[in-house]
């Protein structure tokens, strides 16, 4: 009986495998310093030991066979209940494995796997339970105990969970929903203007207006679909519905599209529209013995800031698709790997990528580009960074002015030596009419920058030249409301400092001048241009953050003419409402005075004076 007591004692105490550690409400006659205090308390909490009617445990009293059988039966019920609970969870997954959120299903199956793996350690305890059932066969049979069946059932869970781990939804569905409210007001009878040349404080009738009369509500939902198959071709797509995109229309227009900001126009919400942002199939194949990865469909890509990069004109709206700087095209991309080096060859149509309502999603304005063929070679330089080289052939279906094509080529080097960063870029563009060069002089870019970063501060600066005839679908810098300017050279610098992990102060400035001062070239009428931006970012608490910035741009005219100026002051608050949602408030006050000078197309609205504020509210939800 002593051996059987040891088996029984071990089996009963094994209830700890299925019960969490808890604060015990123990029997009053069991002292806290007794070696069995914790075990007895857990068994009482688990309703395996009940004690006597007066509440005492009487641990020194011998236990009868019937009492021990009752305690063993209670333990068997606990294990049986654990099995029944997991049986129900597995049945639910077995019946719904072809839909739902793949991440949620993966988490559920992962938890089941952890539970079943833990169960494997119960083997010895189940053997003890079987021996106890044999010893107390008569008493436990009357209670309906079948330990052998329980062992069989628990073993079945292992097999069924293994099968579930191989099952997942055929399609993974995620997405984002954005709501944006923009309200502008005029000041001193003047409308305001954003750095992206959108005016506000303008009523539908064209009069100066306040916040309530210039209120626009936008909404957009993007649904991301992705195949979950691990073998064979991979596919993905994003479908978008909303009222944000739209072409220029009268005094006001929608946000525009990915590469069209509707310069000089106010804000309005148009009809709801639907478009396919991207839709691709990717598969592995080979050509003359060289394996490569092929992607076909509607896709987006960025090569380099002086080569092929889309500007982010929506400074008042934050969204990954709108802000990723990638151009969209319908075509194909081939990815080759030659050791550490990677080669991308891509091409397709840039135009005629339209929404259901006919809005062009990615118009490359000012170049007449309808189709692109490109080759991009990237290779690392140790673990310090890499070199990016590219050649792009852009062609148009009809001549744009005197050209119908542009060849852009060059490269970038981005390296980091411990705390020092080195960036250099060279690019050149040749405009074409058929097979003939139209311009192949004064068409290059040089850019060199150095930076140093420590733990809580950093500094950097450099020099660049962008010649007057350089043409590229790139995005390299902004001078006030002027985006990717040409005929410019000069220096820039930046500095940042973090007094604490949650607080950052930063500043940057540039002083530029025209390369050519004669002729009808950009900025030819100015002696120099200075731009200064300062700001701070502060995270106060786990959910709230704020930012402040000030921008001041001065155009120093030649010949004593008036000097245009541009100023923006911005304040913003961001509230994180959880892992998948956020609420952002921004207010930007603008003060621009072009002094009656329209040089370099500085004033797209043609109103000379702009002064007013724009209030933005954005709610973003991910699912």
N, C-alpha and C positions, 0 to 999 in steps of 0.2 A: 504493500500500500504506500510505502514511502516513495518508491519510484513513480507510482501513479500520481502521487501528490505533486511531485516536481513537474511532471508533464502538465497536470491541471493548472498549477500555479503559473507556469510559463505561458500557457494558452490564454488564460484569463488576462494576464498582464499585457498580452499582445494587442489588446484593444487600443493601446497607444498608437498603433500603426494607422488607425482610421479616425482617431480623435485628435484635435489640436490641443496644444498646451493651454490650459485654462486655469483661472483662479478658482481653487476648489472651495466649496462649501462643505467642509468635512463633518464627520460624526463628532459630537462633543466629547466623547470619551477616548478619542485618538489624539495623543499629544503631538504637537508640531515637530518635536525633536525625534519622533519615532522613525526608524528606517523605512517603514512602509506608509508613512503619512501621505506622501504625494500619490503613490499608486492607489491607495484606498480612496482618496479624494476623487481621483479621475474616474475610478470605477463607480463611485456613487453618483457623480455628475452624469455618467453615461447610463445610469439606471440599470447597472448590472448587479450592484450590491444595494440592498434596501435597508438593512438593519432591522431593529426591533420596533414594535409599536411605540415604545417610549422614546425613540430617536437614537438609542445607543447602538454601537456596533458590537461590543463585547468580543474584542479580538482574541482574547485568551480562551474563549469557549470553543470546543471542537465543533466542526461543521458536519451536519448529517449528509448522507448521500443525496437526499432529496433537495437540500439547500444548495449543495454544490451543483447538482444537475440543473437547478433553476438558474444559477449564475452562468453556467456554461450555455444554457439556452439563450439567455439574454445576449451573450457575446455572439452567438450564431446569428441572432436576429440583426445585430449591428452589421455584420459582414454581409448578410443577405440583403439588407437595406442599401448598403453601398453598391452591391451588384445591380439591384433593381434601378437605382438612380442612373447609373452609367448605361444600363441597358436602354433606358428611355432616351438618353442623350444620343447614343449611337443610332437608334432607330430614326430619330429626327434627322440626323445627318445623312443616313442611308436613303432617306426618302426625299431629301432636298439638296443633293450634291450637284445638281445641274443648274443652279442659279444662286443669286445672292451675292454678297460682298466676299470676294475671294480671300481678302485679308482676315475678315471675321471668321470664315470657315477654317482657314489655316490655324488661327489661334485656338479655335475650339478643338480641332483634331490634335494640335500640339499639346493641349492640356490633357486630353484623353490619353495620349501617349505617355505623358508624365505619370498619370495616375496608374496606368496599366504596368509601366515599368516598376513603379513602387510596389504594385501588387505581387510582382515576381518574387519579392523578398519575403512573402508570406508563406512560402512553401512549407517550411519547417513548422510554422504555427498551424497551418491547415492539417498537417500530419498529426500534430498533437491533438487537434480538435477531433480528428477521425478516431484516434486511440481513446479519447474521452468518450466519444459516442459509443464505442464498443464496450467500454467499461460500464457505462451507464445506459446500455442499450434499452433496457426495459423502461426506465424513467423518461429518457429523452424521446423514445419512439412515441410515447403518449403525448408529447408536446409537438410532434410533427417535424422533428429534425431529420434532414437528409444531407449529411455533410459530403458524401460522395458526389451527390448531384451538384452541390455548391462548388466543389472543386472542378467539376466538368464545365459548369457555367462560367467560372472565372477564366478558365483556359480558353473558352470560346471568345471571350472579350478580346484577348490578344490577337486572335486571327482576324476578327472583324475590324479592329482598329487599324491593323496593318493594311487591310483593303481600303479603308477610308482615306488613309494617307496618300493613296494613289489616285483618289478622286478629287476633282476640283471643277469649278464652273468653266464652261467652254469660253465664256467671255467675261473679262474683268471690266466692270463699269465704275468709273469715277467721274468727277467733274467739279466745276466751280460755278457759282452764281454770284453776280455782282450787281449791286444797285448803286447808282451814282446820281447825286443831286447837285447841280451847279446853279448858284444864284449870284448875279453880278450887280453892282451898283456904280453909277457914275458919280463923279466928284467935281464940283465947280463947273458943271455943265459939260464935262468931258467924260467919254467912255474910257475904260481901262483896256489894257492889252497884256496877255501872257507872254512869257519868253518864246513861246511857239507861235506868236503872231495871231492868236485868236482874240477878238475883241469881246467885251462884255459891258453890262450896264446899258443895253440896247433893247428897246421894246420891239415888238413885231412890226410896228408901224415905222420904226427907224428913229424914234425919239429917245433921248436920254432917259434912263429908268432906274428904279430902285430894286432892292432884292426881290420883292414880291412880283414885280412886273417883268423881271428877267430871270425867271426860275425855269429850269429845264430838268426833267427826270429821265434818266437812262436806265436801261436794264439789259442784262445779257447773261445767258446760260450756255456753258460749254460742256458738252458730254464727251468724255474720253472713253473710247472703246478699245480693248486690247485682247487679242487671242492669248490663251494661257497654255497652248500646246508647247511641249518642250522639244518636240521633234518636228522636222519639216519646216516649211516657210512660216515666218512670223508676220503678223499683220497688226495694224493699229490705225485708228482714225479719230478725228475730233470734229464734231458737228456743233455749230454755234447758232443760237437763235437769240434775237434781241433787236433793239432799235438804235444801236450806237453807230453803225456804219452808214455812210451816205455821201453822195456827191454834193458839190456846191449848189446852193439854191437860193438866190436872192440875197437879202441882207444876212440871213442866218443859214447854218448848215449843221449836219450831224458832226460827230467827232471827226469824221473823215473816214479813212481806212488805214491799214497798217503803214502805208508810205505816202499818205496824202493828208495834210493837216488842215486843208481849207483855209489857207492864210488869208487874213484880213476879214474873215467872216465871224459873225456871232454864233452862239450856240442855239440849236433847236433839236427836238426829238422828232425823228421821222417815223415812217411806217415800220412795223416789225419786219425783220428780214431773216433769212436762213442762208447759211453758207457752210461749205466744207473747208475747214481750216487746213487740215492735212488728212491724207489717207494713203498709206503705203503698205507694200508687201516686201519683206526682206528674205532673201534666201542665199544659200551658199552654192557656188558653181565654180567652174574652172575654164580657162582659156589657154590653149597651147601649153598645157601642163601646169599653169600657174593658177592656184586657187584664189578666189576672191569672194567678197560679199557684195551682193547686188540689191539695191533698193529701187523700186519703181513706184510711181504714183505722184501724188501731190505732197511735196516736202518743203522744208525750209533749211537754209544754210547760211553761215557767215564765214567769210574768208579772212578779212583783216580790215582795219579801219580805213586804210587808203586804197583798198581793193574792192571789197564787196561787203557792206555792212549797212543795215537799215537804221535810220535815226529814230529815236524815241521822242516823238512830238507830244505825246500825251503826258505832259508834266503834271497835270492835275488829276491823273487817273493811273493807278498802279495795278498792273495785271501782267502775269508772266508771258502770255502770248503777245501782248502789245509791246512789252518792254524787252524782248529777248534779242533785238537787233538783227534778226535773221530775215533774209529775203525769201519769199515764197515762189516756187515754180512747179510746173507740171512736167515731169520728166523722169530721169533716172540718175542714180549715183552708184559708182563702182568703187569699192574699197579694197585696195591691195596692201599687203604687208610684206616688206622685204627686210627681215630681221627687225631692228628697232625702228626703221623708217616706215612711214605710211604714205600711200599715194591715193588721193581721191580724184576721180574723173567724173564730172557731172555735166548735165546739160538739160535744157528744156525751155518751155515757154514761160515768159514773165508776164505777158499780157493775156487778155481774155480769160483771166481767172476771176470769175464773177460770182456774185451772190445770186439768189433767186430773183431779186429785184433789179439785177443788172449792174450793181456797183463793182468796179474793179477793186480787188482786194490788195493788190501790190503794184500800183502804177509807179514806174521809175521815172519820175517827172524830170524834164529838162534834158533828157538824153535820147529819146526816141527808141529806147531799147525794148524789143519785143521778145527776143530769144537770147540765151546765153549758153556758151560752152566753156567749161573751165577745167583746169588741172591744178591740183594743190599738193605739194610735197612737204611733208613735215617730218623732221627727225630730231631726236633729243641730243643734247650736249651733256653727256653724263647725267647726273641728277640735278643739274643747275637750271635747266629750262630747255628751250628748244628753238629751232629755226623753222620759219614758215615761208615757203616760196610758192608763188602762184602766177598763172597766166590765164586771162579771161578774154574771150572773144564775144562781144556784144553786137548784135545786129538788129536793125529795124526793118519792118515790112515796107515802110515808106520813108523817104528822106525827111529828116528833121532839120529844117534850115538847109545848110549846105552839107550835111553829113547823114549817113545812114548806118553808121557803126562806130564802135570804139573798141580798141584793144588796150587792156590795162594789165600791167605786169609789174612785178616787184617782190618784195619780201619784208619780213619782220624778224628781228632777233629779240628774244626776251629771256634774260639770264639773271640768276641770283647767286651771288657769292656771299654766303653767310648772311650778313645784314645789308649788303649792298645789292641793289637791283640796277641792271643795265638794259635799256630798251633802245632799239634803233630800227628805223624803217626807211625804205626807199621804194618809190613807185613812180611809174611813168605811164602816160596815156597817149595813144595815137588815134586821132579821129579819122574816119574813113568815109569816102564816097565811092562805093563799089570796091575796087581793088586799089584805089589810089589814096595816098595820104593827103589829108586836108591840112592838118597841123601836126607837126612833129618837133616843134621847138617851143621853149618856154612852157614845158608840159610835165615837169617833174616835181617830186616831193622829197624833201630830206627832213628827217626827224631824229633827234638824239636826246635821250633823257637819262638822268642818273637819280637814284633815290637811296636813302638810308633809313632803316627802320630799327628802332630799339623796342624794349618791352612796352614803354608807355609814351613814346613820341616818335616822330618821323619827319623827314624833310626830303624834298626833291625839287628838281628843276631841269630845264632843258631849252633847246632851241629848235625851231622848225622853219621851213620855207615851203610854201605851196604856191607854185608859179601860176600865172594868169590863165594859161591854156590847159591846165590840168582838169580832166573830166573823169569822174568815177562815181559809181553808185555806192559811195562810202559814207562814213560818218566820223569825222575826225575832231571837230571842236565847235564850240559855240561862242560867239562874241555878242553878248546881248541877245538881240532877236535875229542875229545872222548865223545860219547853220552851215557848216562845212564850207567856210569861205576860201576863196582863192585870191591870188595876187597879194599874199600876206607873208611877212616874215617877222620873227621876233622871239623874245624870251618869255618863259613862264616859270612860276615857282609855286610850291605848296608846302604847308606845314600843318602838322596835327599834334595834339597833345591830349593824353588821357590821365587826368588827375586821379581817377578811380576806374574800376571796371565798368561802371554804369554811366560815366560822364566823359564826353569827348568834345574838344574844341578844335576847330579847323579853320584854315584860311588858304586862299589861293589867289593868284593874280597873274596878269600877263600884260606885256607892253609890246604892241605890234605896230608895224608900219607897212605901207604898200611897197611892193617890189618895183612896180612901174607907176609913175605919177602922171604920165601923159597918156592921152587916148581914152577911149571909152571902156576902161577896165574897172573892176570892182575896187572901191576905196581909193581910186586915183585922186580924188579931191580932198583927201585928208593927210595931214602930216603924220599923225600917229593916233593910236587907239589904246586906251588903258582900261582894264577891267579888273575889279576886285570883288571877291566873294568871301564872306566870313560867316561862321555859323557854329552851332553847338547842338549836340544830341544828348539827351538825358533819359535814362530809364529809371523811373521812380516807382519801384515795386515790381512784382512779377507780371502785372498785366498792363500797366500804364507806361507810356513813353511820350516824349515831346521833342520837338525840334524847332530851331529858330535859324533863319538865314537872312542875309542882306547882300544884295548885289548892286554894284555901281559901275556903270560903263560910260566912258567919256570919249567922244570923237573930236579930235583937235583938227579943225578945218584949215586948209591952206589959204593964204592971202588975207587973213584977218576976218574971214567970214564967221558967222555964229557957229558955236560948237554944240551939236546935238548931245543929249544925255539920256540915259536910261537907268531907272532904279526900280528894284523890286524888294519888298520886305515880306517874308513868309513865316508863318507860325503854324505848327501842326501838332495834333494829338492823336495817338493811336491807342486803342483799347482792345486787348486780346480777350475775347469772350470764351475762349476755350482753344483746344488744339486745332479746330477746323473753322474758326470764324473770327473775324476782327472788324472793328469799327474805327474809321479814320475821319478826322475833321481837319480841314486846312483852310487858312485864310491868307490870301495874297493881295497886297496892295501895290499897285503899279503907278509909276510917275515917269512918263516918257515925253520928251520935248525934242522934236526933230528940227526946230528952228527954221522951218520952211524949206529945208534942204532934203531932196529926195535921192541923194547920191547913193549908189550901190543898191538901190531898191530898198532902202532902210524902212520905208513907211508903206507896207502893203495895203493898208486901209485908206491911205490918202487923206487922213484927217489931221495930221501934223501934231496934235496935242492929245495925250492919253493920260487919264488920271482916274483911278477907281479901284474898287476891291472886288475880289471873287471869293465866295464862300463855297467850299466843296465838302460834301459828306459822302463817304463811300462805305458800304457794307459788303463784305466778302464772306462767302460761305463755301467750304469745300465738302464734298460728299464722296 
